[in-house]
Amino acid sequence: MNCEWVKENIPSYLYDELGDDARHELEQHLARCAGCAAEAEAVRELKQAASALPRVEPAPNLLTASRMRLQESLETVKQNSGWQRWVFDPGAWLQQVRFSPALAAAILMAGFTGGALTAYRLAPRAEGNAVATSESSIAGIRGISQEPGSNNVQVRYDRLVPESVQGSMDDPRIQQLLLYAARSNENSGLRMDSINLLTRRHDDTRVREALMYALRYDRNPGVRLKALDGLADYVSEDVRVRNAVLEALMQDSNPGVRIEAIRLLESVKPDWSVRSAFRQLAEQDQNDFIRREARRVLATLPELD
């Protein structure tokens, strides 16, 4: 065990987050290394000083903004970074396995599961027209089209080879593929098509969740506007929808999305959280039009005693 590994894991040691084996090895190292022992004592004093400070609850706007930034960071992180670390730093990988019996067991289970799944995938497919549409078997959605004058929708998607399924909007397979496309497809046009069709079934709880997800996290403002349109009927009766629209009003980077959120929230403007948001916008927002709109809405509200 080297000093670099010990210093990196001192915080985990002090917060009781190390496994028993790693904890024992670290304590043995601290007993014979004065430099690492001094580092551990400094971190312990910092932990005690931080524990003495009063806890401050974060503001709702700060919490929302932090979650959105975290989601954006997770979406843009390089997907192969973990594999590179395992391939090019086998020493660190083996060290983690050595001190984490649970990790070793998880790797063994993952290997067994992977072998079983491979055998399943290589098994001959059953004859018939059944289509496996689980998200794990879909590589991507290639296209969405609706048959003119009917309720039928065709979704073309990729597995090992391009495939498609056709059916009514009431077909669970079609609904599942549309929900998948709304969340996962890289093509913003396809996400827009999917959201547009899903808005016709926004009474479905899964669809409403997908629309709120698109409103919060989709990078395309057109998709976010379409999601707002689908959620309009539920702002007054569903507090989760109302909170999602409030987040869009306060945090969205596109003025058009925020203006549409104002229009939707006018129906619930007496709500305390909505009223507070409008007051904040009327006083502080950098967009002149949104400031004026917030003041207009507040002017129509009765004064509270």
C-alpha positions as CSV (number, residue, x, y, z in Angstrom):
1,M,0.0,0.0,0.0
2,N,1.5,3.4,-1.0
3,C,1.1,6.8,0.5
4,E,-0.8,8.2,-2.5
5,W,-3.6,5.6,-2.1
6,V,-3.8,6.2,1.7
7,K,-4.1,10.0,1.3
8,E,-6.8,9.6,-1.3
9,N,-8.8,7.3,1.1
10,I,-8.3,9.1,4.4
11,P,-11.7,10.9,4.0
12,S,-13.5,7.6,3.3
13,Y,-11.7,6.1,6.4
14,L,-12.8,9.0,8.7
15,Y,-16.4,8.8,7.5
16,D,-16.5,4.9,8.0
17,E,-16.9,4.3,4.2
18,L,-14.0,1.8,3.8
19,G,-14.4,-1.9,3.9
20,D,-12.9,-3.9,6.8
21,D,-9.9,-5.1,4.9
22,A,-9.0,-1.7,3.4
23,R,-9.6,-0.1,6.8
24,H,-7.2,-2.5,8.5
25,E,-4.5,-2.0,5.9
26,L,-4.8,1.8,6.1
27,E,-4.6,1.8,9.9
28,Q,-1.4,-0.3,9.7
29,H,0.1,2.1,7.3
30,L,-0.8,5.1,9.5
31,A,0.9,3.5,12.4
32,R,4.2,3.4,10.6
33,C,4.1,6.5,8.3
34,A,4.4,9.8,10.1
35,G,3.5,11.9,7.0
36,C,0.2,10.0,6.3
37,A,-0.7,10.1,10.0
38,A,-0.3,13.9,10.0
39,E,-2.5,14.1,6.9
40,A,-5.1,12.0,8.6
41,E,-5.1,14.2,11.7
42,A,-5.5,17.3,9.6
43,V,-8.4,15.9,7.8
44,R,-9.9,14.8,11.1
45,E,-9.6,18.3,12.6
46,L,-11.3,19.7,9.4
47,K,-14.1,17.2,9.8
48,Q,-14.7,18.2,13.4
49,A,-14.7,21.9,12.6
50,A,-17.2,21.4,9.7
51,S,-19.4,19.3,12.0
52,A,-19.6,22.2,14.5
53,L,-21.0,24.6,11.9
54,P,-24.8,25.0,11.7
55,R,-26.5,23.2,8.9
56,V,-28.0,25.5,6.2
57,E,-30.8,24.2,4.0
58,P,-30.2,25.1,0.3
59,A,-32.7,27.4,-1.4
60,P,-35.1,25.5,-3.7
61,N,-33.8,27.4,-6.8
62,L,-30.2,26.5,-6.0
63,L,-31.2,22.8,-5.4
64,T,-33.0,22.7,-8.7
65,A,-30.2,24.4,-10.6
66,S,-27.7,22.0,-9.1
67,R,-29.7,19.0,-10.1
68,M,-30.0,20.3,-13.7
69,R,-26.3,20.9,-13.9
70,L,-25.6,17.4,-12.6
71,Q,-27.9,15.9,-15.2
72,E,-26.3,17.9,-18.0
73,S,-22.8,16.8,-16.8
74,L,-23.9,13.2,-16.7
75,E,-25.2,13.4,-20.2
76,T,-22.0,14.9,-21.6
77,V,-19.4,12.8,-19.7
78,K,-17.3,10.5,-21.9
79,Q,-18.9,7.1,-21.8
80,N,-15.6,5.2,-22.2
81,S,-13.8,6.9,-19.3
82,G,-14.5,4.0,-16.9
83,W,-13.3,1.4,-19.4
84,Q,-10.1,3.3,-20.2
85,R,-9.4,3.4,-16.5
86,W,-9.8,-0.3,-16.2
87,V,-7.8,-1.1,-19.3
88,F,-4.9,1.3,-18.8
89,D,-4.6,1.2,-15.0
90,P,-4.9,-2.5,-14.1
91,G,-2.9,-2.0,-10.9
92,A,-5.5,0.4,-9.5
93,W,-8.3,-1.9,-10.6
94,L,-6.8,-5.0,-8.9
95,Q,-6.2,-2.9,-5.8
96,Q,-9.8,-2.0,-5.7
97,V,-10.8,-5.6,-6.1
98,R,-8.4,-6.6,-3.3
99,F,-9.9,-4.2,-0.8
100,S,-13.6,-4.7,-1.9
101,P,-14.8,-8.3,-1.6
102,A,-18.3,-7.0,-2.6
103,L,-16.8,-5.6,-5.8
104,A,-15.2,-9.0,-6.6
105,A,-18.4,-10.8,-6.0
106,A,-20.3,-8.3,-8.2
107,I,-17.7,-8.8,-11.0
108,L,-18.2,-12.6,-10.8
109,M,-22.0,-12.2,-10.9
110,A,-21.7,-9.8,-13.8
111,G,-19.7,-12.3,-15.8
112,F,-22.2,-15.1,-15.1
113,T,-25.1,-12.8,-16.1
114,G,-23.3,-11.7,-19.3
115,G,-22.7,-15.3,-20.3
116,A,-26.3,-16.1,-19.7
117,L,-27.5,-13.1,-21.8
118,T,-25.1,-14.0,-24.6
119,A,-26.5,-17.5,-24.8
120,Y,-30.0,-16.1,-24.8
121,R,-29.2,-13.6,-27.6
122,L,-27.6,-16.4,-29.7
123,A,-30.5,-18.8,-29.3
124,P,-32.8,-19.1,-32.4
125,R,-35.6,-16.6,-32.4
126,A,-39.1,-17.9,-32.1
127,E,-41.2,-17.7,-35.3
128,G,-44.0,-15.2,-35.6
129,N,-44.5,-11.5,-35.7
130,A,-43.8,-10.8,-32.0
131,V,-41.4,-7.9,-31.5
132,A,-39.2,-7.6,-28.4
133,T,-39.2,-3.9,-27.7
134,S,-37.5,-3.7,-24.3
135,E,-35.2,-0.7,-24.1
136,S,-32.1,-3.0,-23.5
137,S,-32.6,-4.5,-27.0
138,I,-33.1,-1.3,-28.9
139,A,-30.1,0.4,-30.4
140,G,-32.0,3.5,-31.5
141,I,-35.2,4.9,-33.1
142,R,-34.8,5.6,-36.8
143,G,-38.1,7.2,-37.7
144,I,-41.7,7.9,-36.6
145,S,-44.6,8.4,-39.0
146,Q,-48.4,8.5,-38.7
147,E,-50.7,7.1,-41.3
148,P,-52.8,10.1,-42.6
149,G,-56.4,10.1,-41.4
150,S,-55.9,7.3,-38.9
151,N,-54.7,6.5,-35.4
152,N,-52.0,4.2,-36.7
153,V,-48.3,5.0,-36.1
154,Q,-45.2,3.3,-37.5
155,V,-42.0,3.3,-35.5
156,R,-38.8,2.2,-37.2
157,Y,-36.1,1.1,-34.7
158,D,-32.7,-0.6,-34.8
159,R,-31.6,-3.7,-33.0
160,L,-28.9,-5.9,-34.6
161,V,-30.6,-4.9,-37.9
162,P,-33.2,-2.2,-38.6
163,E,-36.7,-3.3,-37.6
164,S,-40.1,-1.6,-37.4
165,V,-43.4,-2.2,-35.8
166,Q,-46.8,-0.7,-36.8
167,G,-50.0,-0.4,-34.8
168,S,-52.5,1.9,-33.1
169,M,-51.5,4.5,-30.5
170,D,-53.4,2.2,-28.1
171,D,-50.9,-0.6,-28.8
172,P,-48.5,-1.0,-25.7
173,R,-45.6,-1.7,-28.1
174,I,-46.1,1.6,-29.9
175,Q,-46.4,3.5,-26.6
176,Q,-43.2,1.9,-25.2
177,L,-41.2,2.8,-28.3
178,L,-42.5,6.4,-28.3
179,L,-41.6,6.8,-24.6
180,Y,-38.1,5.4,-25.4
181,A,-37.7,7.8,-28.3
182,A,-38.8,10.8,-26.2
183,R,-36.0,10.1,-23.6
184,S,-33.2,8.4,-25.5
185,N,-32.9,9.4,-29.1
186,E,-30.1,11.7,-30.3
187,N,-32.2,13.1,-33.1
188,S,-34.2,16.1,-31.8
189,G,-36.6,15.8,-34.7
190,L,-37.6,12.3,-33.7
191,R,-37.9,13.4,-30.1
192,M,-40.2,16.1,-31.3
193,D,-42.3,13.6,-33.3
194,S,-42.5,11.3,-30.3
195,I,-43.5,14.1,-27.8
196,N,-46.1,15.4,-30.3
197,L,-47.8,12.0,-30.4
198,L,-47.5,11.4,-26.7
199,T,-49.3,14.6,-25.9
200,R,-52.5,13.0,-27.2
201,R,-52.2,10.5,-24.3
202,H,-51.1,12.8,-21.6
203,D,-53.6,11.3,-19.2
204,D,-51.3,8.3,-19.0
205,T,-49.0,8.5,-15.9
206,R,-46.0,7.2,-17.8
207,V,-46.6,9.8,-20.6
208,R,-46.9,12.6,-18.1
209,E,-43.5,11.5,-16.5
210,A,-41.9,11.5,-20.0
211,L,-43.3,15.0,-20.8
212,M,-41.9,16.3,-17.4
213,Y,-38.6,14.7,-18.1
214,A,-38.4,16.3,-21.6
215,L,-39.4,19.7,-20.1
216,R,-36.6,19.5,-17.5
217,Y,-33.8,17.9,-19.5
218,D,-34.2,18.0,-23.2
219,R,-31.6,20.2,-24.9
220,N,-33.9,21.3,-27.7
221,P,-36.3,24.2,-26.9
222,G,-38.8,23.0,-29.4
223,V,-39.1,19.7,-27.6
224,R,-39.5,21.5,-24.3
225,L,-42.2,23.7,-25.7
226,K,-44.1,20.7,-27.1
227,A,-43.8,19.1,-23.6
228,L,-45.3,22.2,-22.0
229,D,-48.2,22.0,-24.4
230,G,-48.9,18.4,-23.4
231,L,-48.8,19.3,-19.7
232,A,-51.0,22.4,-19.9
233,D,-54.2,20.6,-18.8
234,Y,-52.6,19.3,-15.6
235,V,-50.9,22.4,-14.1
236,S,-53.9,23.1,-11.8
237,E,-54.5,19.5,-10.6
238,D,-51.0,17.9,-10.4
239,V,-48.5,19.5,-8.1
240,R,-45.6,17.6,-9.8
241,V,-46.5,19.1,-13.1
242,R,-46.9,22.6,-11.5
243,N,-43.4,22.3,-10.0
244,A,-41.9,21.2,-13.3
245,V,-43.4,24.2,-15.1
246,L,-42.2,26.5,-12.3
247,E,-38.7,25.1,-12.7
248,A,-38.9,25.9,-16.5
249,L,-40.1,29.4,-15.7
250,M,-37.2,30.1,-13.3
251,Q,-34.4,28.1,-14.9
252,D,-34.9,27.5,-18.6
253,S,-32.4,29.1,-20.9
254,N,-34.9,29.8,-23.7
255,P,-37.2,32.9,-23.3
256,G,-39.9,31.3,-25.4
257,V,-40.2,28.4,-23.0
258,R,-40.3,30.7,-20.0
259,I,-43.0,32.9,-21.6
260,E,-45.1,29.8,-22.4
261,A,-44.6,28.7,-18.7
262,I,-46.0,32.1,-17.6
263,R,-49.1,31.5,-19.7
264,L,-49.7,28.1,-18.2
265,L,-49.2,29.3,-14.6
266,E,-51.7,32.1,-14.9
267,S,-54.4,29.6,-14.2
268,V,-52.9,28.9,-10.8
269,K,-51.5,32.3,-10.0
270,P,-53.1,32.5,-6.5
271,D,-50.9,29.5,-5.5
272,W,-48.3,30.8,-3.0
273,S,-45.3,29.3,-4.7
274,V,-46.4,30.6,-8.1
275,R,-47.1,34.1,-6.6
276,S,-43.6,34.1,-5.0
277,A,-42.0,33.1,-8.4
278,F,-43.8,35.9,-10.2
279,R,-42.7,38.4,-7.5
280,Q,-39.1,37.3,-7.9
281,L,-39.3,37.7,-11.7
282,A,-40.9,41.1,-11.5
283,E,-38.1,42.4,-9.4
284,Q,-35.0,40.6,-10.6
285,D,-35.3,38.9,-14.0
286,Q,-32.9,40.2,-16.6
287,N,-35.4,39.7,-19.5
288,D,-37.5,42.9,-19.8
289,F,-40.5,41.2,-21.4
290,I,-40.6,38.5,-18.7
291,R,-40.3,41.2,-16.0
292,R,-43.3,43.1,-17.5
293,E,-45.3,39.9,-17.9
294,A,-44.7,38.9,-14.2
295,R,-45.9,42.4,-13.1
296,R,-48.9,42.1,-15.3
297,V,-49.9,38.8,-13.7
298,L,-49.3,40.2,-10.2
299,A,-51.4,43.2,-10.9
300,T,-54.4,41.0,-11.5
301,L,-54.0,39.3,-8.1
302,P,-55.9,40.5,-5.0
303,E,-53.7,41.9,-2.3
304,L,-53.1,39.6,0.7
305,D,-53.9,40.9,4.2
